[in-house]
Amino acid sequence: MPDQLHIYNSLTRKKELFEPLNPPHVGLYVCGPTVYSDVHLGNVRSFLSFDIVYRYLCHLGYKVRYVRNITDVGHLVDDADEGEDKIAKKARLEALEPMEIVQKYTNGFHKIMRLMNIIDPSIEPQATGHIIDQIEMVKRIIDNGFAYEVNGSVYFDVEKYSQQYHYGELSGRVIEDMQESGRDLDSQDEKRNKIDFAIWKNADASHIMRWPSPWGDGFPGWHLECSVMSTKYLGKTFDIHGGGMDLKFPHHECEIAQSVAADGTAPVKYWMHGGMLNFEGKKMSKSLGNSILPEEMINGDSPLLDKPYSPMTIRFLMLQTHYASEIDFSNKALQDAEKALRRLTNALKTVEKLPFVEGKIDEEKETTIKALCHECSEHMNDDFNTAKTIAALFGLATQINTFKDAGGKVTGISNDTFELLKSTYATFILEVLGLKEESTGDQSVLNDVMSILIDIRNTARAQKDWATSDTIRNRLSEANIIINDNKDGQTTFEIG
Ligand SMILES: [Zn+2]
């Protein structure tokens, strides 16, 4: 297992040693949301994957500039060059200004990101704030001979580009196949070739979102904004570019082509792509009727859910799978994750409280704990393998619980190893995986209710009414509340 960070690079299709261009600085760009509707669970997973990348790079001591954009113009309904702008369409349907739509869904997106404990990027640029830079890039591409203007729209000349460079190097697609399978679109008569894509679209007066340009009023193509904003803030070539697997083609393929055509340089050293998310074995989609919004999952507000699930349960379940693999959500998986996470966080509280007592060193225990601590880093170094890191943390939780059960103190290991155990366990759970402690409601109300129940149970026991006392204990146990009858005669409870 690697001592240094290795990243699976989608461009080379290999796991590579991570060597930043400009250490200790790292440039990280992630495609952000198109803010025309609520962010869905699959998006959350993608942003979470890159939150882990950001957190771990910071943990390794890198100074990371993390840019994640907001797409507020240019993303058309069918993802290609046709149809209405997604935001303009929603504005029309809701009878709002496009910027009201943008603000509404940007706010909603930020709210979900914070609930999920996903750290804000260093810069969150908006496409509409970079129209001049986008026009400049279109000009450079035209000047270099890789784009042409027709009726006020500008198209990227894929065939011309491919004579000199490799269009398809990221996605592995072959240009001839793309030509065969490409759809015939309305703007086909304007394009020299059906695989050409718009980098600037002409827009008549019926469009609210349009800007003046050397080619007349219009708006930028969706792929263009990411090329412009990533290189503006991170340099013409930067370290890591991330996004969901669905963005690899055409979006990211086009980003590479645009940067090479405009500036002659490949924009990105390491491309990373996150896997998709399913629910109960099926792709989540509105048309299949199995789409659940993150907020609905947190509130339990969906007929598909048995109960609400906390943001950290959702986060934990996502992290139990490697970021590039497909993940399957289900009520069972969520409920298992809830229990497993509780076991992990309970052990964190335990290890913080346990006293250390010097004693004879148990070499086997000492070696096991050190190895598990080391494994946490090794697995993260292996292309951010959170799933295996979590397995190592469970190994540590077992060790912590063994100390708790065997006399409630830590002994048999050196003080250094105990400190290593404590710091590794807390750092990986809280900082690297970002699994923050969640309050389980109003503790004082819970305490009051529990003291009433314990009184009723004690009265029942005093009257030898075992049926009632057992019912109370069993029902509480079903709700994960464990009653302890202590030796000193006191009854206490803990959340299991
Ligand atoms: Zn993008």
Boltz pocket constraint, residues with backbone or C-beta under 6 A from the ligand:
constraints:
  - pocket:
      binder: B
      contacts: [[A, 30], [A, 31], [A, 32], [A, 222], [A, 223], [A, 226], [A, 251]]
      max_distance: 6.0
